[in-house]
Amino acid sequence: MISDLRKRYDRVFIDTPPLAAVSDALIILPLVDGSIFTIYFNKVRRKAAQFSAKKLLEANVPNFGAVLNGLNLAVSGYYYAQYYDKSYKDYYVVMAKDDDAGPPSR
């Protein structure tokens, strides 16, 4: 199936269950060109994320990047305050509130 999809499409994304939960991803990894490491913010424990990252490295498949899903900007300032310039905090929080309000009316 994967070889047929390669012929028909430029990009094919295969969503697998978490590496720490089951071994499905480890079976599929040798058949793909690379991986994207995805973690859900404040749901995945550090040890589980480290275990999964180690398994991805051991698979010898290129990693195309990482995604942090479900980031709550109101909480992120608490966790990451020491890593970024605080003068930008209001910009991101205000932008997030504006985004929640929906598109501007015209």
C-alpha positions as CSV (number, residue, x, y, z in Angstrom):
1,M,0.0,0.0,0.0
2,I,2.8,2.5,0.9
3,S,4.6,1.9,-2.4
4,D,1.4,2.5,-4.3
5,L,0.8,5.7,-2.3
6,R,4.3,6.9,-3.1
7,K,3.6,6.6,-6.8
8,R,0.3,8.6,-6.6
9,Y,1.2,11.4,-4.1
10,D,4.0,13.8,-3.3
11,R,3.5,13.5,0.4
12,V,1.9,10.8,2.5
13,F,1.4,11.2,6.3
14,I,0.8,8.2,8.4
15,D,-0.6,8.8,11.8
16,T,0.3,6.1,14.3
17,P,-0.5,5.4,17.9
18,P,2.0,6.7,20.5
19,L,5.3,5.0,20.5
20,A,5.2,4.5,24.3
21,A,1.8,2.8,24.1
22,V,2.2,0.2,21.3
23,S,4.7,-0.9,18.8
24,D,2.8,-0.1,15.6
25,A,4.9,2.9,14.8
26,L,8.1,0.9,15.1
27,I,6.8,-1.5,12.5
28,I,5.9,1.3,10.1
29,L,9.1,3.4,10.6
30,P,11.4,1.4,8.3
31,L,8.9,1.8,5.5
32,V,8.8,5.7,5.6
33,D,11.2,8.5,4.6
34,G,11.0,10.2,8.0
35,S,9.1,11.0,11.1
36,I,7.5,14.0,12.9
37,F,7.6,13.8,16.7
38,T,4.4,15.0,18.2
39,I,3.7,15.6,21.8
40,Y,0.5,16.9,23.5
41,F,1.3,19.7,25.9
42,N,1.0,18.8,29.6
43,K,-0.5,15.4,28.9
44,V,2.6,13.4,27.9
45,R,5.0,12.8,30.8
46,R,8.6,13.7,30.4
47,K,9.8,10.0,30.8
48,A,7.4,8.8,28.1
49,A,8.5,11.6,25.7
50,Q,12.2,10.8,26.4
51,F,11.5,7.0,25.8
52,S,9.7,7.8,22.5
53,A,12.4,10.2,21.3
54,K,15.0,7.5,22.1
55,K,13.1,4.9,20.1
56,L,12.8,7.3,17.1
57,L,16.6,7.8,17.2
58,E,17.2,4.1,17.4
59,A,15.0,3.5,14.3
60,N,17.6,5.4,12.2
61,V,14.8,7.3,10.3
62,P,15.3,11.0,9.7
63,N,13.3,13.2,11.9
64,F,11.7,16.1,10.0
65,G,10.8,18.0,13.2
66,A,8.6,18.1,16.2
67,V,5.1,19.4,17.0
68,L,3.8,20.5,20.4
69,N,0.0,20.2,20.3
70,G,-2.5,21.7,22.7
71,L,-0.3,24.5,24.0
72,N,-2.3,26.7,26.3
73,L,-0.8,30.2,26.1
74,A,-2.3,31.2,29.4
75,V,-0.4,28.4,31.1
76,S,2.7,28.4,28.9
77,G,4.0,31.6,30.5
78,Y,4.2,29.9,33.8
79,Y,6.3,27.0,32.4
80,Y,8.5,28.8,29.9
81,A,8.8,32.3,31.4
82,Q,12.6,32.0,31.9
83,Y,13.1,31.1,28.2
84,Y,11.6,34.1,26.4
85,D,11.5,37.8,26.6
86,K,8.5,38.7,28.8
87,S,7.7,41.8,26.7
88,Y,6.2,39.5,24.1
89,K,3.9,37.7,26.5
90,D,1.0,40.2,26.2
91,Y,1.3,40.1,22.4
92,Y,0.8,36.3,22.3
93,V,-1.9,36.3,25.0
94,V,-3.9,39.1,23.4
95,M,-3.5,37.5,19.9
96,A,-4.8,34.2,21.3
97,K,-7.8,35.9,22.9
98,D,-8.5,37.7,19.6
99,D,-8.3,34.4,17.7
100,D,-10.8,32.9,20.0
101,A,-13.3,35.7,19.3
102,G,-13.5,34.6,15.7
103,P,-12.9,36.6,12.5
104,P,-13.4,40.4,12.7
105,S,-16.8,41.6,11.5
106,R,-16.9,43.7,8.4
